Amino acid sequence: MTEHLNGAVRALREACRGLPVTVEVFAGAITGAVPAPERVVVLLPGGGLNARASFTVGRHRSLVEYLSAHGRLAVGITPREDTEDLAGAADWGLAGHRTDVERVLALVEEHLPLPYEVLGHSAGAALALDLAAQPGCAARRVLVLDTTGPYDPLTEPELVARADALCTEFQRQLAEGGTVLDPGLKAAFESPDDGAELRARLTFALTRTNEVPGPANWIYHRGHSAGGDALNLNVWSAAMAELGSGVQPIALLRDLAAVWAGRADVYRIDWSAIRADVVWINAEHGRGDHGLGARLIRSGGARVDYRVVAGLGHADVLWAGAAEKTVWPLLREA
């Protein structure tokens, strides 16, 4: 990078000190010759994850390394729930997460002399779409990796009903004083037992997630991973080792369920207000093919490239070796 851009990166890092989220500029992601960045890509991780776990871990090279090699300056935003201080977590719904990211985006616009795009995975992808629907959002593109928009009440009424019931359940938990849920992945990979039995249990939980007890596990067509060559437990272990708390705010889960159910009385994304170009890539065995959100974005006039990649699970789009050839090139402009 030029000295001017290096100075801008230092200024951004300094400006982000004291924010409730962790902001990391991955300027030195790879060694060797890296082209001068043409734009910034702001990275939003999925629920329970952080920016390092989501985007700096990979089978061969990480998504951050790939983006850096293709002219992107990656800025990762880790949500406040990754820390051990969970006071106030009952209020950390989609709107609260959006406000946190908007503060960072304002500083990115102020300090970095490059256009920016936003890339999110899972809950982070829903957050990216919500950001793009806000008036004045300056993101050039929104890059969506395996998330769920609204289910179609005409063709998927049973899924709408299931999401509605889930939203109501999370409302109940909040009313009774609940604040966060722990999906248990971090603890599972911290087990001192690394024997065959544990690996078999982990493999089942990751590849047949929709058969494992959990309030929202039914949203996966199969699981976090498709298994086989797509699943490498060492990569998963490295990602889980990067986590802080590993928990998910119930308020965030409530709002996501409201989006899936079309419960505008709880939370609503104004899909037709999105003006940025959208690249929306879902995984066949992850969140699957549910394209109503993409169609609603198109109805407002935005360009949407929506597709479902075969043979991958929810987290495979980040960590599987095949993702570098089948998923990541789709994030680049033609």
VODOKE-858470 format. One record per residue (C-alpha): residue number from 1; x, z, y. Coordinates in pm, whole numbers. Example, Ala and Ser with C-alpha at 12.3 -4.5 7.8 and 13.67 -1.06 7.14 Angstrom:
residues 2
SITE     i       xx       zz       yy
SITE     1     1230      780     -450
SITE     2     1367      714     -106
end
This chain:
residues 334
SITE     i       xx       zz       yy
SITE     1        0        0        0
SITE     2      108      -52      358
SITE     3      225      248      557
SITE     4      -85      212      774
SITE     5     -314      243      472
SITE     6     -103      526      331
SITE     7     -159      711      658
SITE     8     -532      644      638
SITE     9     -542      783      285
SITE    10     -360     1097      397
SITE    11     -606     1136      684
SITE    12     -903     1100      450
SITE    13     -765     1358      209
SITE    14     -715     1602      495
SITE    15    -1063     1537      635
SITE    16    -1221     1608      294
SITE    17    -1063     1951      261
SITE    18    -1327     2221      272
SITE    19    -1611     2000      147
SITE    20    -1819     2147     -138
SITE    21    -1728     1847     -353
SITE    22    -1382     1746     -475
SITE    23    -1261     1415     -333
SITE    24     -965     1240     -493
SITE    25     -803      917     -379
SITE    26     -645      755     -683
SITE    27     -389      556     -489
SITE    28     -114      590     -749
SITE    29     -325      523    -1054
SITE    30      -86      283    -1223
SITE    31      282      203    -1221
SITE    32      428     -136    -1153
SITE    33      304     -402     -915
SITE    34      -42     -326     -778
SITE    35     -202     -567     -534
SITE    36     -284     -439     -189
SITE    37     -643     -311     -205
SITE    38     -911     -536      -63
SITE    39    -1185     -273      -65
SITE    40    -1266       85     -155
SITE    41    -1472      174     -461
SITE    42    -1634      518     -451
SITE    43    -1678      662     -800
SITE    44    -1967      891     -897
SITE    45    -1950     1054    -1244
SITE    46    -2232     1129    -1482
SITE    47    -2406     1464    -1524
SITE    48    -2175     1741    -1642
SITE    49    -1867     1524    -1586
SITE    50    -1620     1492    -1301
SITE    51    -1434     1199    -1151
SITE    52    -1116     1251    -1354
SITE    53    -1294     1284    -1687
SITE    54    -1515      983    -1623
SITE    55    -1276      737    -1467
SITE    56     -909      827    -1531
SITE    57     -930      850    -1912
SITE    58     -939      548    -2141
SITE    59     -847      404    -2481
SITE    60     -578      174    -2338
SITE    61     -598      199    -1961
SITE    62     -861      378    -1758
SITE    63    -1129      224    -1541
SITE    64     -941      351    -1234
SITE    65     -630      169    -1351
SITE    66     -831     -148    -1410
SITE    67     -992     -130    -1066
SITE    68     -657      -64     -900
SITE    69     -510     -369    -1072
SITE    70     -792     -577     -926
SITE    71     -760     -479     -562
SITE    72     -971     -164     -545
SITE    73     -870      165     -388
SITE    74    -1059      420     -598
SITE    75    -1205      733     -439
SITE    76    -1360      976     -686
SITE    77    -1621     1235     -589
SITE    78    -1667     1529     -823
SITE    79    -1995     1716     -763
SITE    80    -2000     2080     -667
SITE    81    -2132     2198    -1005
SITE    82    -1795     2118    -1165
SITE    83    -1658     2438    -1010
SITE    84    -1717     2785    -1145
SITE    85    -1911     2887     -832
SITE    86    -2268     2794     -916
SITE    87    -2440     2997     -644
SITE    88    -2720     2787     -498
SITE    89    -2736     2552     -798
SITE    90    -3116     2576     -803
SITE    91    -3115     2347     -497
SITE    92    -2871     2087     -632
SITE    93    -3112     1805     -700
SITE    94    -3063     1436     -629
SITE    95    -3116     1483     -255
SITE    96    -2851     1756     -239
SITE    97    -2603     1543     -430
SITE    98    -2681     1248     -206
SITE    99    -2617     1451      108
SITE   100    -2279     1561      -29
SITE   101    -2178     1202     -102
SITE   102    -2306     1077      234
SITE   103    -2068     1320      406
SITE   104    -1780     1172      210
SITE   105    -1890      814      278
SITE   106    -1896      885      651
SITE   107    -1532      998      626
SITE   108    -1441      694      415
SITE   109    -1588      468      683
SITE   110    -1406      662      955
SITE   111    -1060      671      798
SITE   112    -1022      376      560
SITE   113    -1009       28      722
SITE   114    -1169     -143      422
SITE   115    -1525     -225      311
SITE   116    -1655       -8       31
SITE   117    -1875      -31     -275
SITE   118    -2018      249     -489
SITE   119    -1984      272     -868
SITE   120    -2170      530    -1071
SITE   121    -2220      613    -1437
SITE   122    -2534      774    -1581
SITE   123    -2663     1034    -1332
SITE   124    -2395      912    -1090
SITE   125    -2541      562    -1115
SITE   126    -2889      688    -1025
SITE   127    -2727      869     -732
SITE   128    -2555      546     -626
SITE   129    -2889      363     -625
SITE   130    -3052      644     -427
SITE   131    -2770      622     -171
SITE   132    -2816      247     -140
SITE   133    -3186      294      -68
SITE   134    -3115      502      244
SITE   135    -3134      341      590
SITE   136    -2793      239      721
SITE   137    -2610      250      388
SITE   138    -2298       35      440
SITE   139    -2204      -18       73
SITE   140    -2140     -386        5
SITE   141    -2231     -354     -363
SITE   142    -2370      -93     -601
SITE   143    -2218      -97     -949
SITE   144    -2436       73    -1209
SITE   145    -2312      175    -1554
SITE   146    -2575      276    -1811
SITE   147    -2848      460    -1628
SITE   148    -3225      486    -1655
SITE   149    -3460      375    -1381
SITE   150    -3838      413    -1397
SITE   151    -4000      337    -1727
SITE   152    -4270       70    -1703
SITE   153    -4617      230    -1722
SITE   154    -4764     -100    -1842
SITE   155    -4530     -163    -2134
SITE   156    -4371      180    -2192
SITE   157    -4652      433    -2136
SITE   158    -4525      664    -2411
SITE   159    -4185      689    -2240
SITE   160    -4349      755    -1904
SITE   161    -4550     1038    -2062
SITE   162    -4242     1183    -2227
SITE   163    -4046     1174    -1901
SITE   164    -4340     1330    -1717
SITE   165    -4348     1618    -1966
SITE   166    -3971     1662    -1930
SITE   167    -3999     1678    -1552
SITE   168    -4267     1946    -1586
SITE   169    -4048     2142    -1828
SITE   170    -3756     2140    -1585
SITE   171    -3991     2253    -1307
SITE   172    -4093     2544    -1528
SITE   173    -3733     2640    -1597
SITE   174    -3653     2638    -1226
SITE   175    -3959     2848    -1147
SITE   176    -3843     3103    -1404
SITE   177    -3500     3130    -1243
SITE   178    -3302     2877    -1442
SITE   179    -3028     2691    -1256
SITE   180    -2801     2499    -1496
SITE   181    -2790     2366    -1851
SITE   182    -2477     2340    -2060
SITE   183    -2483     2037    -2293
SITE   184    -2207     2201    -2498
SITE   185    -1964     1909    -2509
SITE   186    -1681     2091    -2334
SITE   187    -1708     2389    -2569
SITE   188    -1726     2164    -2874
SITE   189    -1393     2003    -2788
SITE   190    -1233     2340    -2711
SITE   191    -1283     2455    -3070
SITE   192     -960     2574    -3234
SITE   193    -1076     2400    -3553
SITE   194     -978     2034    -3553
SITE   195    -1047     1976    -3918
SITE   196    -1250     1710    -4093
SITE   197    -1575     1910    -4080
SITE   198    -1559     1950    -3701
SITE   199    -1472     1583    -3653
SITE   200    -1770     1489    -3869
SITE   201    -2003     1709    -3662
SITE   202    -1868     1566    -3336
SITE   203    -1899     1211    -3463
SITE   204    -2262     1267    -3561
SITE   205    -2348     1431    -3227
SITE   206    -2186     1152    -3029
SITE   207    -2315      858    -3230
SITE   208    -2665      990    -3316
SITE   209    -2730     1180    -2995
SITE   210    -3101     1096    -3001
SITE   211    -3131     1293    -3327
SITE   212    -2958     1605    -3191
SITE   213    -3172     1882    -3033
SITE   214    -3162     1867    -2654
SITE   215    -3428     1829    -2385
SITE   216    -3325     1478    -2276
SITE   217    -3139     1341    -2579
SITE   218    -3436     1117    -2660
SITE   219    -3347      888    -2368
SITE   220    -3057      739    -2567
SITE   221    -3138      446    -2791
SITE   222    -2877      587    -3027
SITE   223    -2602      791    -2867
SITE   224    -2310      853    -2639
SITE   225    -2104      619    -2856
SITE   226    -2180      336    -3095
SITE   227    -1915      474    -3329
SITE   228    -1664      272    -3526
SITE   229    -1390      121    -3310
SITE   230    -1578      228    -2996
SITE   231    -1532      599    -3072
SITE   232    -1194      767    -3040
SITE   233    -1221     1146    -3050
SITE   234     -877     1183    -2890
SITE   235    -1003      996    -2584
SITE   236    -1313     1215    -2575
SITE   237    -1095     1525    -2607
SITE   238     -878     1413    -2316
SITE   239    -1189     1357    -2103
SITE   240    -1342     1693    -2191
SITE   241    -1011     1865    -2108
SITE   242    -1052     1747    -1748
SITE   243    -1386     1924    -1702
SITE   244    -1448     2231    -1493
SITE   245    -1780     2400    -1573
SITE   246    -1923     2105    -1767
SITE   247    -2278     2208    -1673
SITE   248    -2570     2013    -1531
SITE   249    -2799     2148    -1255
SITE   250    -3160     2173    -1374
SITE   251    -3274     2053    -1030
SITE   252    -3078     1730    -1082
SITE   253    -3227     1683    -1429
SITE   254    -3575     1748    -1288
SITE   255    -3531     1475    -1026
SITE   256    -3390     1228    -1277
SITE   257    -3687     1289    -1507
SITE   258    -3917     1237    -1208
SITE   259    -3751      899    -1144
SITE   260    -3795      798    -1510
SITE   261    -4162      903    -1501
SITE   262    -4241      757    -1159
SITE   263    -4332     1105    -1034
SITE   264    -4311     1029     -661
SITE   265    -4454     1375     -587
SITE   266    -4130     1524     -722
SITE   267    -3866     1264     -636
SITE   268    -3874      897     -543
SITE   269    -3610      630     -502
SITE   270    -3727      354     -268
SITE   271    -3608       67     -488
SITE   272    -3727     -213     -261
SITE   273    -3530      -65       30
SITE   274    -3196     -140     -139
SITE   275    -3015     -418       48
SITE   276    -2673     -413     -118
SITE   277    -2598     -644     -410
SITE   278    -2649     -457     -737
SITE   279    -2465     -506    -1066
SITE   280    -2652     -305    -1329
SITE   281    -2498     -290    -1677
SITE   282    -2663      -89    -1952
SITE   283    -2542      -26    -2307
SITE   284    -2753     -135    -2602
SITE   285    -2714      196    -2788
SITE   286    -2702      409    -2472
SITE   287    -2982      387    -2218
SITE   288    -3087       47    -2350
SITE   289    -3300     -223    -2190
SITE   290    -3548      -86    -1936
SITE   291    -3541     -326    -1642
SITE   292    -3825     -215    -1414
SITE   293    -3585      -60    -1161
SITE   294    -3390     -385    -1135
SITE   295    -3713     -583    -1085
SITE   296    -3826     -345     -810
SITE   297    -3493     -389     -631
SITE   298    -3529     -767     -652
SITE   299    -3878     -739     -501
SITE   300    -3715     -617     -180
SITE   301    -3492     -923     -164
SITE   302    -3161     -781     -293
SITE   303    -2952     -967     -547
SITE   304    -2942     -793     -884
SITE   305    -2732     -882    -1186
SITE   306    -2896     -680    -1463
SITE   307    -2777     -707    -1821
SITE   308    -2746     -507    -2141
SITE   309    -2414     -515    -2328
SITE   310    -2449     -521    -2705
SITE   311    -2272     -286    -2944
SITE   312    -2184       -1    -2706
SITE   313    -2313      351    -2647
SITE   314    -2362      549    -2327
SITE   315    -2001      661    -2267
SITE   316    -1843      361    -2439
SITE   317    -1878      168    -2113
SITE   318    -1613      407    -1976
SITE   319    -1390      502    -2269
SITE   320    -1415      244    -2547
SITE   321    -1128        0    -2578
SITE   322    -1374     -291    -2586
SITE   323    -1514     -201    -2243
SITE   324    -1215     -355    -2066
SITE   325    -1316     -698    -2198
SITE   326    -1694     -671    -2228
SITE   327    -1800     -445    -1939
SITE   328    -1541     -402    -1667
SITE   329    -1497     -772    -1582
SITE   330    -1869     -778    -1498
SITE   331    -1797     -536    -1214
SITE   332    -1578     -791    -1039
SITE   333    -1729    -1046     -807
SITE   334    -1744    -1400     -943
end
